[in-house]
Amino acid sequence: MTNKRKQHIIDISSLKQFALEKFPLNSLLRDLILSEKPKLTYVEFVVKLEFWLKLLNREMGRDNETIY
Protein backbone atom coordinates (compact mmCIF):
# COMPACT_ATOMS: atom_id res chain seq x y z
CA MET A 1 0.00 0.00 0.00
CA THR A 2 1.40 3.39 -0.95
CA ASN A 3 1.13 6.48 1.18
CA LYS A 4 -1.08 8.92 -0.70
CA ARG A 5 -0.88 11.69 1.88
CA LYS A 6 0.66 14.89 0.62
CA GLN A 7 4.11 15.36 2.11
CA HIS A 8 5.10 18.78 3.37
CA ILE A 9 8.05 20.25 1.46
CA ILE A 10 10.64 22.62 2.90
CA ASP A 11 12.66 24.85 0.58
CA ILE A 12 16.22 25.17 1.91
CA SER A 13 17.44 27.54 -0.80
CA SER A 14 17.94 30.35 1.73
CA LEU A 15 19.86 27.99 4.05
CA LYS A 16 22.08 26.99 1.13
CA GLN A 17 22.72 30.67 0.33
CA PHE A 18 23.53 31.38 3.98
CA ALA A 19 26.00 28.46 4.10
CA LEU A 20 27.62 29.65 0.87
CA GLU A 21 28.07 33.20 2.17
CA LYS A 22 28.82 32.68 5.86
CA PHE A 23 30.55 29.33 6.42
CA PRO A 24 34.29 28.94 5.85
CA LEU A 25 35.41 27.24 2.65
CA ASN A 26 36.86 24.31 4.61
CA SER A 27 33.61 23.63 6.49
CA LEU A 28 32.24 20.12 6.04
CA LEU A 29 28.82 21.40 7.12
CA ARG A 30 28.93 23.98 4.33
CA ASP A 31 29.73 21.29 1.77
CA LEU A 32 26.96 19.01 3.04
CA ILE A 33 24.30 21.72 2.98
CA LEU A 34 25.35 22.91 -0.48
CA SER A 35 25.17 19.35 -1.80
CA GLU A 36 21.53 18.93 -0.73
CA LYS A 37 18.66 19.25 -3.15
CA PRO A 38 16.86 22.59 -2.72
CA LYS A 39 13.61 21.04 -1.51
CA LEU A 40 13.31 18.39 1.19
CA THR A 41 10.34 16.67 2.74
CA TYR A 42 9.62 17.62 6.33
CA VAL A 43 10.91 14.24 7.53
CA GLU A 44 14.13 14.53 5.50
CA PHE A 45 14.69 18.04 6.84
CA VAL A 46 14.21 17.08 10.49
CA VAL A 47 16.58 14.11 10.22
CA LYS A 48 19.24 16.18 8.45
CA LEU A 49 18.80 19.14 10.80
CA GLU A 50 19.69 17.03 13.82
CA PHE A 51 22.88 15.89 12.08
CA TRP A 52 23.72 19.40 10.86
CA LEU A 53 23.40 20.80 14.38
CA LYS A 54 25.69 18.12 15.80
CA LEU A 55 28.25 18.85 13.09
CA LEU A 56 27.94 22.60 13.72
CA ASN A 57 28.64 22.03 17.42
CA ARG A 58 31.69 19.97 16.51
CA GLU A 59 33.01 22.54 14.01
CA MET A 60 32.60 25.25 16.64
CA GLY A 61 34.56 23.18 19.17
CA ARG A 62 31.50 22.51 21.31
CA ASP A 63 31.47 18.71 21.30
CA ASN A 64 30.15 18.49 24.86
CA GLU A 65 27.51 21.20 24.68
CA THR A 66 24.72 22.04 22.29
CA ILE A 67 23.61 25.30 20.72
CA TYR A 68 20.01 24.27 20.29
N, C-alpha and C positions, 0 to 999 in steps of 0.2 A: 504494500500500500504506500503510495506516495503522499507526501505532505503538501497539501494544496493551499495551506495558509500563506498569505503574503508575508515575506520576510522584510523586516525593516532594514533599510540601507543607510549607511553613514558615509558621507563624502569626506575623505581625509585630505583633500587637496590643500586646504589651508595649513594643516599639520605638516604636510610634505614641504610646502613653501617655507614654513617656519624653520623646519629642520635644515633646509638648504641654506637659509640666510643666517641662522644663529648658531648651529652646532659646528664644532671644529671639523676640519677636513678629515682628520684621523679618527673620528668618532664612529664606532661600530653601530651605535644607535641611529646615527644619521643615515648610514648606508642601508640599514634595515628598513627604516621608514621610507626612504626614497625608492626602495625596491618594491614596495607594496603597490598593489593596484589602487587606483584612486577611490574606488568605492568598495566598502566591505559590508557584509551583513552585520547586524548588531552582535550576534554571537561571535563572529570572527574578531570584531573590534574589541570586545571585552576580553577575550582570551589573549589577544596580542597586547592590549594595553597593560595587563598585569605583567607580562614579560618585559615590555618597554620600560615600565616604571622600575622594575628590579635592575635592569641594565643601566638605567639613568642613575640610580643610587650607586651602583658599582663604579660607573665612570666618574662620578663626583666624589668618590672615595668614601662613600657612606654605606659600606657593606653591612654594618650592624644596626643601622637605623633606616627609617623610611621617610620619604618626603610626602607621602600621601596618607 
